[in-house]
């Protein structure tokens, strides 16, 4: 394993650890209450339903399929991983605009008033995955220019 590969893998693992931690943390507060522990996991597992049927606030959930694709393509196709990581990051950032969310099964809604650690860790894991994808790309660019300079 090359030094670049070790660095990429270390950063990749850090991203996954932070993602795992984010699933255990509260994600946001509304004008009524704050989400509790494991709300990140609940958002991951059930957010697709809200994203499909409840509208724009929940569309940030669609960052997850892109991020998962980035995770699995990181080693073999870092350019693809970079593209999917960046797309995931931009989609995840749409949650910053706020909006309303479901509070309960009765259909009551609340306004997002604060983003908590689960959200910020989730976004951070995507930023770190971008870095993991960039490491081998930057090394390839360096190697290209080294070879180009050696031929002159």
KACOR-V968607 format. One record per residue. N is the residue number from 0. PHI is phi as a letter, one per 20 degrees, with the letter a starting at -180 (none if undefined). Layout:
# KACOR-V968607
{{N,PHI} {N,PHI}}
This chain:
# KACOR-V968607
{{0,none} {1,f} {2,f} {3,f} {4,f} {5,f} {6,f} {7,g} {8,f} {9,f} {10,f} {11,g} {12,f} {13,g} {14,g} {15,f} {16,f} {17,f} {18,g} {19,g} {20,f} {21,f} {22,f} {23,e} {24,d} {25,f} {26,d} {27,b} {28,d} {29,d} {30,f} {31,d} {32,a} {33,d} {34,f} {35,d} {36,g} {37,m} {38,f} {39,f} {40,f} {41,f} {42,f} {43,f} {44,f} {45,d} {46,f} {47,g} {48,f} {49,f} {50,f} {51,f} {52,d} {53,d} {54,o} {55,f} {56,g} {57,e} {58,f} {59,f} {60,g} {61,f} {62,f} {63,f} {64,f} {65,f} {66,f} {67,f} {68,f} {69,f} {70,f} {71,f} {72,e} {73,g} {74,f} {75,e} {76,c} {77,f} {78,f} {79,f} {80,f} {81,f} {82,f} {83,f} {84,f} {85,f} {86,f} {87,g} {88,f} {89,f} {90,f} {91,f} {92,f} {93,f} {94,f} {95,f} {96,f} {97,m} {98,p} {99,d} {100,c} {101,f} {102,d} {103,b} {104,f} {105,f} {106,n} {107,f} {108,c} {109,c} {110,e} {111,f} {112,d} {113,b} {114,e} {115,d} {116,g} {117,g} {118,f} {119,f} {120,f} {121,g} {122,f} {123,f} {124,f} {125,f} {126,f} {127,f} {128,f} {129,g} {130,f} {131,g} {132,f} {133,f} {134,g} {135,f} {136,f} {137,f} {138,f} {139,f} {140,f} {141,f} {142,f} {143,f} {144,f} {145,f} {146,f} {147,f} {148,f} {149,f} {150,e} {151,e}}
